[in-house]
Amino acid sequence: MSSRILVVEDDPATRSALEEMFTQYDFHVSSVAAGEEAIAACRRLQPDLVLLDLGLPDADGFDVCRAIRAMSNVPIIMVSGRPAMTDAVAGLELGADCYVQKPFNAAELLARAKSFVVRYRAGGYTPATENVVEAGEVRLEIMTHRAWVRGRQVHLTPKEFELLQALMRQPGTVLRSADLLQSIWGYDSSIRTRTLDVHVARLRAKIERDTSRPQLIITVPGVGYYFNAAHHEHTP
């Protein structure tokens, strides 16, 4: 069964391009050009993902995001041609899961969409309205990008934070390396890279007591990684 995506975009050319791209990759695409239509369509269609433009003719995209989030935890990717960081922060605070600035990279947008849909349909998805993600001895604050390990704040780069958040949102679940590379870096499975391995090594250096015997981020050889929330360190 194809994944259902609702595209909310008032520009005909952009809307057509998005429809074509997602249809090509086996999404069932419905599209609307206005805010009120978007809210009604979301209620009626129950999509697996909403791609929401901010600049709508009849409503503020933030209000549409708020209305959709009030009735569903469907993943929302917010899209805008405005570069202001305040827009991104405002959108995330209202429950959008991702903010993409136009002109966007099609491969990256597609990778993010696929990742959100897979997690949502598998039942392991947690909407972005939850600001705190906590598993085991690690705590993340999503909006401020702050991380604590055993009560001590640690500095993570944006990609380290995004990777750790992805693992912690599904503790105990093995996430495939190819899926992580797609959702976080926008790489497809044909690209050979050690990017993920390097970032896992850096994360372990910051959160593990002993990097030679990791207890939090566990490798499943040939498959991927999972976060071991059941492990609790004890200070001697």
C-alpha positions in Angstrom: 0.0 0.0 0.0 1.4 3.4 -1.0 2.2 6.0 1.6 -0.2 8.9 1.6 1.2 12.4 1.4 -0.7 15.7 1.5 1.1 18.5 -0.3 -0.1 22.0 0.7 1.4 24.5 -1.8 -0.2 27.5 -3.5 2.4 27.8 -6.3 1.2 25.7 -9.2 4.7 25.0 -10.6 6.1 23.9 -7.2 3.0 21.9 -6.4 3.2 20.1 -9.8 6.9 19.3 -9.3 6.3 17.9 -5.8 3.4 15.8 -7.1 5.5 14.4 -9.8 8.5 13.6 -7.6 6.5 11.9 -4.8 4.3 9.9 -7.3 7.5 8.7 -9.0 8.6 7.2 -5.7 5.3 5.4 -5.1 3.6 7.9 -2.8 -0.1 8.5 -3.2 -0.2 12.3 -3.5 -3.1 14.6 -2.7 -2.5 18.3 -3.0 -4.3 21.5 -2.1 -3.5 25.2 -2.5 -5.0 26.8 0.6 -5.1 26.5 4.4 -8.8 25.6 4.9 -8.6 23.0 2.2 -5.5 21.5 3.9 -7.2 21.2 7.3 -10.3 19.5 5.7 -8.1 17.2 3.6 -6.0 16.1 6.5 -9.1 15.2 8.5 -10.6 13.4 5.5 -7.6 11.6 4.1 -5.6 10.8 7.2 -2.2 11.1 5.4 1.1 9.6 6.5 2.9 12.9 6.0 2.0 16.6 5.4 4.2 18.9 3.4 3.1 22.3 4.4 4.0 25.6 2.7 4.0 28.7 5.0 2.9 31.2 2.4 -0.8 30.3 1.8 -3.4 32.7 0.3 -6.1 32.3 2.8 -4.4 31.4 6.1 -1.1 31.6 8.0 0.8 28.4 7.6 1.5 28.4 11.3 -2.2 28.4 12.1 -2.7 25.5 9.7 0.1 23.6 11.4 -1.5 24.2 14.8 -4.9 23.0 13.5 -3.4 19.8 12.0 -1.4 19.1 15.1 -4.5 19.5 17.3 -6.2 16.6 15.5 -3.3 14.3 14.5 0.3 13.4 15.2 1.0 13.0 11.5 4.6 14.2 10.6 4.6 17.7 9.2 7.5 19.0 7.1 7.2 22.8 6.9 8.5 24.5 3.7 9.1 28.2 3.2 11.0 30.6 0.9 11.6 32.9 3.9 15.1 32.5 5.4 14.3 33.8 8.8 15.4 31.4 11.6 12.5 32.7 13.7 10.1 31.0 11.2 11.9 27.7 11.7 11.8 28.0 15.5 8.1 29.1 15.5 7.1 26.2 13.2 8.9 23.6 15.4 7.4 25.0 18.5 3.9 24.5 17.0 4.6 20.9 16.2 6.2 20.8 12.8 8.9 18.1 12.6 11.2 19.6 10.1 11.7 23.0 8.5 13.0 23.1 4.9 13.9 26.3 3.1 13.2 26.9 -0.6 14.8 26.2 -3.0 15.1 22.8 -1.4 17.2 19.8 -2.3 14.8 17.3 -3.8 16.9 14.2 -2.7 17.1 15.5 0.8 13.4 16.3 1.0 12.5 12.9 -0.3 14.9 11.1 2.1 13.4 13.0 5.1 9.8 12.2 3.9 10.6 8.5 3.6 12.1 8.4 7.0 9.2 10.1 8.7 6.7 7.9 6.9 8.5 4.7 7.8 8.6 5.6 11.5 5.0 6.8 11.5 3.6 3.8 9.9 5.6 1.4 12.1 4.1 3.0 15.2 7.5 4.1 16.5 7.1 7.8 15.8 6.9 10.5 18.4 5.6 13.9 17.3 7.9 16.9 17.6 5.5 18.6 20.1 7.3 16.5 22.7 10.2 18.8 23.6 12.1 16.4 25.9 13.3 13.0 24.8 14.7 10.9 27.6 16.0 7.4 27.5 18.2 5.7 30.1 20.7 8.2 31.4 20.5 10.6 28.4 18.1 13.5 28.1 17.6 15.8 25.1 15.8 19.1 24.9 14.7 19.3 21.3 14.1 23.1 20.9 17.3 24.2 22.6 19.4 21.3 21.2 20.8 20.7 24.7 21.9 17.3 25.9 22.6 15.8 29.3 24.4 12.6 30.1 24.2 11.3 33.7 23.2 14.9 34.8 26.1 16.5 33.0 25.5 18.7 30.0 27.5 17.7 26.9 28.0 19.7 23.6 26.8 18.0 20.5 27.0 19.2 16.9 23.7 19.5 15.0 24.2 16.2 13.2 25.4 14.4 16.4 22.2 15.7 18.1 20.0 14.6 15.2 21.5 11.1 15.1 21.2 10.6 18.9 17.7 11.8 18.8 16.8 9.4 16.1 18.2 6.5 18.1 16.6 7.6 21.4 13.2 8.0 19.9 13.1 4.3 19.2 15.1 2.7 22.1 15.9 -1.0 21.6 15.0 -0.8 17.9 17.8 -1.4 15.4 17.9 1.4 12.8 19.5 0.4 9.6 22.6 2.3 8.6 21.2 3.1 5.1 18.0 4.6 6.7 20.0 6.8 9.0 22.2 8.0 6.2 19.1 8.8 4.2 17.1 10.6 6.9 19.9 12.6 8.4 22.3 13.3 5.6 20.2 12.7 2.5 22.5 10.0 1.1 21.0 7.1 -1.0 22.0 3.5 -0.5 24.4 3.6 -3.5 26.7 6.1 -1.7 29.6 4.5 0.2 30.6 6.6 3.1 32.0 6.4 6.6 30.0 9.5 7.7 27.7 7.5 10.0 30.5 5.5 11.6 32.5 8.7 12.3 29.5 10.4 14.0 28.7 7.3 16.1 32.4 7.3 17.2 32.2 10.9 18.2 28.9 10.4 20.0 30.3 7.5 22.0 33.3 9.6 23.0 30.9 12.1 24.5 28.3 9.8 26.2 29.9 6.5 26.9 32.1 5.8 30.0 34.3 3.4 28.0 34.3 3.7 24.3 36.0 0.3 23.9 32.9 -1.2 25.5 29.9 0.9 24.5 26.8 0.3 26.5 24.5 3.0 25.1 24.9 3.0 21.3 25.1 -0.6 20.3 26.3 -1.8 16.9 24.5 -4.6 15.1 27.2 -5.7 12.5 26.1 -5.4 8.9 22.7 -3.9 9.9 22.9 -0.7 12.0 22.7 0.7 15.5 20.3 0.9 18.4 20.1 2.8 21.7 20.2 0.7 24.8 17.9 2.6 27.2 17.9 -0.4 29.6 21.5 0.1 30.5 22.2 2.2 33.7 25.7 3.1 34.7 26.5 3.1 38.4 29.3 5.2 39.9 31.5 3.0 42.1 
